[in-house]
Amino acid sequence: MARDTEDIEREIEKARNQLASTLDELSVRANPKNLVASTKQTILAKVNQPQVKKYAAVAAGTVVGLLVLRRILR
């Protein structure tokens, strides 16, 4: 059964909109400021957990922070 031209155009437009939405989301997630903020929140959440040794969490946070900073500066 042949598809109507309008149906095909609607599907293409829908795919375009989904792709645009995905690209927008990726650009927000890949923003260095957002990466740093997210990493900071994750580290703070881990440090505030009583079962986690604070020194290990601080060391891991420092390593992650340095890796993010290295990536930003390259």
Secondary structure, 3 states (H helix, E strand, C coil): CCCCHHHHHHHHHHHHHHHHHHHHHHHHHCCHHHHHHHHHHHHHHHHCCCCCCHHHHHHHHHHHHHHHHHHHHC
